[in-house]
Amino acid sequence: GAHRRSQKMLKILRCGVAASRAPVQRTVIRGLAGTAGGKKVAVVFSGCGVFDGTEATEGTAALVHLSRAGASFQVFAPDKEQMHVIDHSQGKENQHPRNVLAESSRIARGNVKPIDVLKAADFDAVIFPGGFGAAKNLSSWAVEGTDCAVDKEVARTITDFHAAKKPIGACCIAPVLLAKVLQGKNITVTVGNKGGDEWPYQGTIDQIESLGATHKATDIQGVCVDSGNKLATAPAFMYEGPFHEIHDSVGKMVDETLKMA
């Protein structure tokens, strides 16, 4: 009951690190009643923190919008070591290795499962938030660009959902995963546009197009829907804008993904 849960939380707070390693009950989180009630969505994280994992604003925004829409969700992540670890306060590499799944659990409040148990048959859609982790831990895009390798379980997940005609949502840098894995499928995605300094990653557009995908230019209010391939993509933090605009950008991607589910 509530008293028992309260006592468990007190124990964790008192005992610190040792208690925090206790097993976490892993259940699919239920959203509120809404337009997507009954929909089950898998969300794939890549760590915790923009420079070496999931962009925290984008990760939480995805979960907030899913919850508000009434969808249930389960977070997944690769159970492996990160490519590297960045001290976000200084922008310098830290020599202490970290695990992608363990770091992802920080955003998911402990409720994360290894991606190798993710099955398309169990969910109505899958969503990939951005952050450099998508280009470092879910793939090697950050160092190899279009010649990158995509984590085999990430590639399998994308391929399986696409083959099952179930929607895939992605934002920020994550659409490059779709462009790489779904080559030859005539997909259309967006990572924003070739505007001014507020779009610092414009070169990604040319890279996506070099893989055979079509890029649709959008502003931060825009979202790209490829209904034929059931893909929904949005720029999010590919745009250097205020946090609320990024939050809303992720929300539009989530909403369009759910509409196709």
N, C-alpha and C positions, 0 to 999 in steps of 0.2 A: 504494500500500500504506500501512501504518500509518506508516512512516517519512516518506513524502511528506506525509501529512496532518499529522503532527507538525511538519514544517518549515513548512507553510503557516500553522499556528497561531502558531508562533514569529514568523513574518514579520508577522502581524497585530498581535501583542503589541508587537513592536519598533517598527513603523512608525505605530502609533496610528490616527488618524482617516483618513489617506489610504488605508491598507491596508484599513481596515474598509469602504471603499466598493467593494471588489472584488466582482465578481458572486458571488452565493451560489447554490450548486446547489439547485434547488427540486424536491424529491421528496416524495411523500406519506410521512409518517412512519408506520412500522409499529408496532403495539402488540405486547404479549406474547401468547402463546397464552392464550385465555380463552373465556368464554361467547359473545362477539361476534366470534369469529374470522372473518375474511372480510368483515366489514361495513366499508363506507367512509363516513366521515362528514365533511361540510363544517362548518367552524366559522367563524363570522363575527365578527371583532373590529372595534372602533370606535376604536382608538387604544391608549394605554397610561397608565393612571392613573384612579382613580375619578372625579375631578371633571371630566375632559375627554375621557375615553376608556374603554377596557375596564377594569373593576375587576380589578386584577392577580390577586388571590386567586381570583376567579371564573374568570378566563381560564385560569390554570394548573390549577385544580381540574378544569375540564372536560377539559383535555388529559390530566391524570393519570388520571382515571377512565376515559376512553376507552382509554388505553394499557393500563391494568390489565385492562380487560374483553376486550382482544385486538382491538379495532377499530383500523383505520388511519384517519388523518385528514389533512385539508389545511386550513390556515387561509387565509381570504380577508378582504379589507378594501377599502373604497372608496379609490381612488387620488385623493384630493382634500385640500384644506386643511381643517384642523379649524375648527369654528365659532369657537373661541378657545382660548387656552392658559392653564392655571392653574398657578401656582407652588404646588405641594401643601404646601410647608413653611409658607407664609404665607396661603394661600387667596386670593391676589391674582392678577389677570389679568396675564399676561406678554405684551408686545407683539411677541415674536418668533414668527411663524407656524410651524406644524408640519403635516406631512402625515400623514393618518390611516393610510395603508398603512405608511409608514416607521416611525411610532410603534408600530403593531401588531407589526411585525417584532421589536421588543425582547422581547416575550413569546414569540413564535413562534421565537425564535433564528434569525431571518432567513428562515425558511421561510413566506413569505406571498405570495399571488397577488392580483391585482386582482379584485374581485367581479364585474366584467363578463364574466369568462371562466368563472364558476361556472355549471355546467349540472346541473339536477336529475337528468338521465339518467345522470350519472356517479357519483352517490352514493346511498346508502341512506337518509340522514337529514341534517338540518342543525340546528345548534345555535347559539343566540345567547346568549352570556354577557351579564351586565349591566354596570353602570357608567354614569355620566352620558353617556358617548359614544353610547350607544344613543338617548338623548333629545336629543343635540346634533349628532352627526355622521351617525347612521343615520336621523335624523328631526329635526324641529324641535319636538318635544314639549316640551322644556324651556322654550321661550318662547311657544309657541302652544297647548299642551295638546291638546285633542281636535280643534282646527282645524289641527293640524300637517300638514306635508307629509312623506312618507316618501321617502327617497332612492330614485330610480326603480329602481336595480339591487337594492336591498334588497327593495322591494315586489315586483319581478319574481321574486326568489328565493323569497319566501314564497308568492306565488301559484302558482309552478310546482311547488314541492314539495307544496303542498296539493292542487293539481289532479292530480298524479301519485299521490296517496294515500301519500305518503312522510312519515314522522314529522318533526315540528319540535319542538325543545326550546328553552326560553327560561327565564331566571331573572332575579331582581331586577326592574329596571324594564323589561327587554326584552319581557315579555308585552304591553306597550302597543302594540308594533309589530304583534302578531298581532291585537289588538282593532281597530286602525285599518285594517289591510290586509284583514282577513277579515270586514269588516262584512257582515251579512246571512247569515253561514254558521252562526249559532247555536253559537258556540264557547264553551267554558268554560275559564277560566284562573284562576291565583291569583298574588297578590303579597303574601300573608300575611293579616293580619286587622286589625280595629280595636281592638286591645288597648291597652296602656298606652304609656308613653313609649318603650319599646323598639321601637315600631312608628311611626317618625316620618313615614312617607309615606302615612298612612291615606287621604288625599284622593284618591290614585290609584285606589282602589277605586271610588269614585263616578264618576270619569271613565271608567273602563273600562266600567262598567255603562251610562253614558250613550251609549256607542257601540253598545249592543245586545248586548254580550257578557254572559255569566253569570260572576260571580265566586264562587269557592269559597273560603271562609275556611279557612285552615290555620295551624298553628303552624310553628315552624322545622323541626320533624321531618317535616312533611307535604309531600306532592307532589300536584299535581292532574293527573290523566290524563283527557283527553277522547279516548276511544277512537274515537268516531265521526269526529272530525276529525284524529285521530292527533297530538295535541298533549300535551306534557308540560311543566309549568311548576312552579317552586318559588320561594320567597321570597328565599333567599340574603341579601344585605345590605340588603334592605328591612327587615330585622330588625337592630337594634343588638346583636349578640351576639358571643361569642368566635369567633375565627377557625376553630377546628376544627368548630364547628357550621355555619358558612357553607360550609366545605369539604364537609362531609357533605351539606348541602342541595343543593349543585350535583351531587354524586355521585348522589343519588336521582333528580334530573331526568335525568341522563345515562343511568342504568340503565333508567329507564322509557322513554326515547326508544329505546334499543337493543332493548328487548323488542318494540317495535312495528315494528322494521325488518325 
